[in-house]
Amino acid sequence: MKKVMAVNAGSSSLKFKLYEMPEETVICSGIAERIGHDDAIFTIKYNGEKDEQILPIKDHAVAVQILLDKLLEKKIIASYDEIKATGHRIVQGGKYFASSAVFDKDTEDKIESLIPLAPLHNAAHLVGFRAFKKVLPEVPAVAVFDTAFHQTMEAQDYVYPIPYEYTEKYDIRRYGAHGTSHQYLAQEAEKYLKDVNHPRLITCHIGSGASISAIKDGKCVATSMGLTPLGGIMMGTRTGDIDPSVMKYCCFCENKDAEEMFQIFNKKSGLLGVSGISNDSRDVIKAMNEGDERAKLAYQLLVRRIADFIGQYFVRLGGADLIVFSAGIGENSPETRELVCDAISEALGIIIDKELNNELRGKEGLISTEESKIKVAVIPTDEEIMIARDAYNMLLK
Ligand code: ADP
């Protein structure tokens, strides 16, 4: 039995989950939030209890130190060297990484070189990795990339129709995101596809960030997110795919530059922008059910975009055997699943059991009936276990 820490560092946060491997038992989990502030929040969940503390956390290295001290204080570990490996989520692996990589100097340099493609994310991941390295210098680490699973796409699915020299010179292409989640879902989905040769799968990771993938024989064929996580379906605050001239015209009308509008398209659009109410689907659904017209429109847009991508991928795969819903909205919102399935049922012959669908919140199961031409399942995603597995398999096995 070996303890492995899965880490997801953001610009002002650090999420962690400590596993006993290879049993995959979660020992504890938690998050340091508002890093850089005097009133940062450190939360750890252990043995069914939640311990939350407000305290100054200057930087990520301090957060890691607090985490390790907590593990000792709660007797979760007797000494630091019980932690045998760490695994770090990295959003952008660019063209370099088609699978996870041991965190050596070369990996670090490549992740650093990709910062322009994911400025907020990759920079923060490196800060998180270096913080662990500072406090646990001897503990080996792996980098697990959100983009790696999508590297099996063919050029026709990832090249943008811009001047080709831009594609070549600047590596501008569709990289996708949430790859670790889509890969997890594809693996978990195998149990529903045992009698199918060459299974075709459409995985819908619908949370505040959202993406849809087309998967054949366990490999990603197409995915909705693009060069950055702004592309694809509409999201909580992001536009998803739109005509690029909308960007230019909004800049002109609002007298803003491309950077300002890019921020607005990332942070003030999507469900929030259209509804004017919230980026949280719960608030938007509530307002919609109370008769708010803009909330209704916002939700219709979201459902339409999801349905359109499912249709597109049905064609891309030459059919589909299973559609999977996952992440915050996909796992917990039967309303959204029902609306999406209603939008595609006539074309694709999908029939869901509405009672079964209503019962499934945050739990796994099929929601389609025997008569449905395509199975539909809810599968809660687990990106952290994928990180812990790679760390264990690559470093400790
Ligand atoms: P991310 O990891 O991208 O931040 P999550 O996958 O955690 O996002 O999803 C968060 C979103 O899930 C919330 O913004 C909320 O809209 C949605 N969500 C969570 N629970 C429910 C629910 N019971 N009903 C509808 N939406 C929900």
Boltz pocket constraint, residues with backbone or C-beta under 6 A from the ligand:
constraints:
  - pocket:
      binder: B
      contacts: [[A, 206], [A, 207], [A, 208], [A, 209], [A, 210], [A, 236], [A, 279], [A, 280], [A, 281], [A, 282], [A, 327], [A, 328], [A, 329], [A, 332], [A, 333]]
      max_distance: 6.0
